[in-house]
Amino acid sequence: MIPSVQLIPGALSEMIATVAETKVLTRADRYGLMAALLDESLSEEELEATNRLVRAVLKGRVKVLDRISVEV
């Protein structure tokens, strides 16, 4: 049995906005992205935004860091 995953309201849009600004995807962001993809209640808009983020990583426009957060 897979445990239920629920996102904090607004967490996905906040993460996507932060990644768009910093051009960096952290380990914490990846866990948030994983939770978003496992959440079966994503809206079409949220799913499209998640897909855009994944494409940006694949195209090299967003750097993936093995750190919990980006140091400002």
PyMOL commands that place a pseudoatom at each C-alpha (Angstrom):
pseudoatom trace, name=CA, resn=MET, resi=1, chain=A, elem=C, hetatm=0, pos=[0.000, 0.000, 0.000]
pseudoatom trace, name=CA, resn=ILE, resi=2, chain=A, elem=C, hetatm=0, pos=[1.364, 3.418, -1.019]
pseudoatom trace, name=CA, resn=PRO, resi=3, chain=A, elem=C, hetatm=0, pos=[1.025, 6.122, 1.657]
pseudoatom trace, name=CA, resn=SER, resi=4, chain=A, elem=C, hetatm=0, pos=[-1.171, 9.097, 0.841]
pseudoatom trace, name=CA, resn=VAL, resi=5, chain=A, elem=C, hetatm=0, pos=[0.664, 12.244, -0.264]
pseudoatom trace, name=CA, resn=GLN, resi=6, chain=A, elem=C, hetatm=0, pos=[-0.870, 15.663, 0.173]
pseudoatom trace, name=CA, resn=LEU, resi=7, chain=A, elem=C, hetatm=0, pos=[0.733, 18.912, -0.869]
pseudoatom trace, name=CA, resn=ILE, resi=8, chain=A, elem=C, hetatm=0, pos=[0.593, 22.064, 1.170]
pseudoatom trace, name=CA, resn=PRO, resi=9, chain=A, elem=C, hetatm=0, pos=[-1.720, 24.458, -0.694]
pseudoatom trace, name=CA, resn=GLY, resi=10, chain=A, elem=C, hetatm=0, pos=[0.350, 26.766, -2.888]
pseudoatom trace, name=CA, resn=ALA, resi=11, chain=A, elem=C, hetatm=0, pos=[3.568, 24.778, -2.365]
pseudoatom trace, name=CA, resn=LEU, resi=12, chain=A, elem=C, hetatm=0, pos=[3.882, 23.680, -5.976]
pseudoatom trace, name=CA, resn=SER, resi=13, chain=A, elem=C, hetatm=0, pos=[3.390, 27.153, -7.441]
pseudoatom trace, name=CA, resn=GLU, resi=14, chain=A, elem=C, hetatm=0, pos=[5.816, 28.616, -4.891]
pseudoatom trace, name=CA, resn=MET, resi=15, chain=A, elem=C, hetatm=0, pos=[8.443, 26.014, -5.746]
pseudoatom trace, name=CA, resn=ILE, resi=16, chain=A, elem=C, hetatm=0, pos=[8.048, 26.572, -9.482]
pseudoatom trace, name=CA, resn=ALA, resi=17, chain=A, elem=C, hetatm=0, pos=[8.319, 30.355, -9.028]
pseudoatom trace, name=CA, resn=THR, resi=18, chain=A, elem=C, hetatm=0, pos=[11.476, 29.952, -6.932]
pseudoatom trace, name=CA, resn=VAL, resi=19, chain=A, elem=C, hetatm=0, pos=[13.077, 27.584, -9.441]
pseudoatom trace, name=CA, resn=ALA, resi=20, chain=A, elem=C, hetatm=0, pos=[12.192, 29.964, -12.290]
pseudoatom trace, name=CA, resn=GLU, resi=21, chain=A, elem=C, hetatm=0, pos=[13.921, 32.786, -10.420]
pseudoatom trace, name=CA, resn=THR, resi=22, chain=A, elem=C, hetatm=0, pos=[17.031, 30.906, -9.265]
pseudoatom trace, name=CA, resn=LYS, resi=23, chain=A, elem=C, hetatm=0, pos=[17.342, 28.450, -12.193]
pseudoatom trace, name=CA, resn=VAL, resi=24, chain=A, elem=C, hetatm=0, pos=[18.248, 25.821, -9.564]
pseudoatom trace, name=CA, resn=LEU, resi=25, chain=A, elem=C, hetatm=0, pos=[16.368, 22.705, -8.477]
pseudoatom trace, name=CA, resn=THR, resi=26, chain=A, elem=C, hetatm=0, pos=[17.414, 21.579, -4.994]
pseudoatom trace, name=CA, resn=ARG, resi=27, chain=A, elem=C, hetatm=0, pos=[16.935, 18.222, -3.290]
pseudoatom trace, name=CA, resn=ALA, resi=28, chain=A, elem=C, hetatm=0, pos=[14.008, 19.668, -1.325]
pseudoatom trace, name=CA, resn=ASP, resi=29, chain=A, elem=C, hetatm=0, pos=[12.466, 20.875, -4.593]
pseudoatom trace, name=CA, resn=ARG, resi=30, chain=A, elem=C, hetatm=0, pos=[12.849, 17.407, -6.080]
pseudoatom trace, name=CA, resn=TYR, resi=31, chain=A, elem=C, hetatm=0, pos=[11.016, 15.880, -3.120]
pseudoatom trace, name=CA, resn=GLY, resi=32, chain=A, elem=C, hetatm=0, pos=[8.274, 18.477, -3.576]
pseudoatom trace, name=CA, resn=LEU, resi=33, chain=A, elem=C, hetatm=0, pos=[8.113, 17.658, -7.268]
pseudoatom trace, name=CA, resn=MET, resi=34, chain=A, elem=C, hetatm=0, pos=[7.888, 13.948, -6.483]
pseudoatom trace, name=CA, resn=ALA, resi=35, chain=A, elem=C, hetatm=0, pos=[5.053, 14.615, -4.029]
pseudoatom trace, name=CA, resn=ALA, resi=36, chain=A, elem=C, hetatm=0, pos=[3.280, 16.714, -6.647]
pseudoatom trace, name=CA, resn=LEU, resi=37, chain=A, elem=C, hetatm=0, pos=[3.515, 13.966, -9.230]
pseudoatom trace, name=CA, resn=LEU, resi=38, chain=A, elem=C, hetatm=0, pos=[2.207, 11.393, -6.756]
pseudoatom trace, name=CA, resn=ASP, resi=39, chain=A, elem=C, hetatm=0, pos=[-0.718, 13.643, -5.829]
pseudoatom trace, name=CA, resn=GLU, resi=40, chain=A, elem=C, hetatm=0, pos=[-3.633, 12.491, -7.946]
pseudoatom trace, name=CA, resn=SER, resi=41, chain=A, elem=C, hetatm=0, pos=[-5.560, 15.712, -7.381]
pseudoatom trace, name=CA, resn=LEU, resi=42, chain=A, elem=C, hetatm=0, pos=[-3.316, 18.059, -9.403]
pseudoatom trace, name=CA, resn=SER, resi=43, chain=A, elem=C, hetatm=0, pos=[-5.159, 20.445, -11.659]
pseudoatom trace, name=CA, resn=GLU, resi=44, chain=A, elem=C, hetatm=0, pos=[-4.386, 20.486, -15.381]
pseudoatom trace, name=CA, resn=GLU, resi=45, chain=A, elem=C, hetatm=0, pos=[-2.568, 23.804, -14.882]
pseudoatom trace, name=CA, resn=GLU, resi=46, chain=A, elem=C, hetatm=0, pos=[-0.392, 22.382, -12.086]
pseudoatom trace, name=CA, resn=LEU, resi=47, chain=A, elem=C, hetatm=0, pos=[0.416, 19.306, -14.155]
pseudoatom trace, name=CA, resn=GLU, resi=48, chain=A, elem=C, hetatm=0, pos=[1.439, 21.461, -17.122]
pseudoatom trace, name=CA, resn=ALA, resi=49, chain=A, elem=C, hetatm=0, pos=[3.640, 23.640, -14.899]
pseudoatom trace, name=CA, resn=THR, resi=50, chain=A, elem=C, hetatm=0, pos=[5.298, 20.529, -13.479]
pseudoatom trace, name=CA, resn=ASN, resi=51, chain=A, elem=C, hetatm=0, pos=[5.923, 19.215, -16.981]
pseudoatom trace, name=CA, resn=ARG, resi=52, chain=A, elem=C, hetatm=0, pos=[7.473, 22.555, -18.022]
pseudoatom trace, name=CA, resn=LEU, resi=53, chain=A, elem=C, hetatm=0, pos=[9.802, 22.382, -15.034]
pseudoatom trace, name=CA, resn=VAL, resi=54, chain=A, elem=C, hetatm=0, pos=[10.913, 18.853, -15.922]
pseudoatom trace, name=CA, resn=ARG, resi=55, chain=A, elem=C, hetatm=0, pos=[11.529, 19.902, -19.548]
pseudoatom trace, name=CA, resn=ALA, resi=56, chain=A, elem=C, hetatm=0, pos=[13.593, 22.882, -18.364]
pseudoatom trace, name=CA, resn=VAL, resi=57, chain=A, elem=C, hetatm=0, pos=[15.785, 20.499, -16.344]
pseudoatom trace, name=CA, resn=LEU, resi=58, chain=A, elem=C, hetatm=0, pos=[16.159, 18.127, -19.294]
pseudoatom trace, name=CA, resn=LYS, resi=59, chain=A, elem=C, hetatm=0, pos=[17.134, 20.992, -21.610]
pseudoatom trace, name=CA, resn=GLY, resi=60, chain=A, elem=C, hetatm=0, pos=[19.717, 22.270, -19.136]
pseudoatom trace, name=CA, resn=ARG, resi=61, chain=A, elem=C, hetatm=0, pos=[17.980, 25.570, -18.388]
pseudoatom trace, name=CA, resn=VAL, resi=62, chain=A, elem=C, hetatm=0, pos=[17.639, 24.577, -14.721]
pseudoatom trace, name=CA, resn=LYS, resi=63, chain=A, elem=C, hetatm=0, pos=[20.598, 23.214, -12.778]
pseudoatom trace, name=CA, resn=VAL, resi=64, chain=A, elem=C, hetatm=0, pos=[20.018, 20.305, -10.377]
pseudoatom trace, name=CA, resn=LEU, resi=65, chain=A, elem=C, hetatm=0, pos=[21.898, 20.613, -7.072]
pseudoatom trace, name=CA, resn=ASP, resi=66, chain=A, elem=C, hetatm=0, pos=[22.392, 17.907, -4.472]
pseudoatom trace, name=CA, resn=ARG, resi=67, chain=A, elem=C, hetatm=0, pos=[21.751, 20.374, -1.653]
pseudoatom trace, name=CA, resn=ILE, resi=68, chain=A, elem=C, hetatm=0, pos=[18.676, 20.895, 0.480]
pseudoatom trace, name=CA, resn=SER, resi=69, chain=A, elem=C, hetatm=0, pos=[18.409, 24.608, -0.318]
pseudoatom trace, name=CA, resn=VAL, resi=70, chain=A, elem=C, hetatm=0, pos=[19.966, 27.377, -2.360]
pseudoatom trace, name=CA, resn=GLU, resi=71, chain=A, elem=C, hetatm=0, pos=[22.171, 29.696, -0.330]
pseudoatom trace, name=CA, resn=VAL, resi=72, chain=A, elem=C, hetatm=0, pos=[21.114, 33.264, -0.959]
for i in range(1, 72): cmd.bond("trace and resi %d" % i, "trace and resi %d" % (i + 1))
show_as sticks, trace
zoom trace
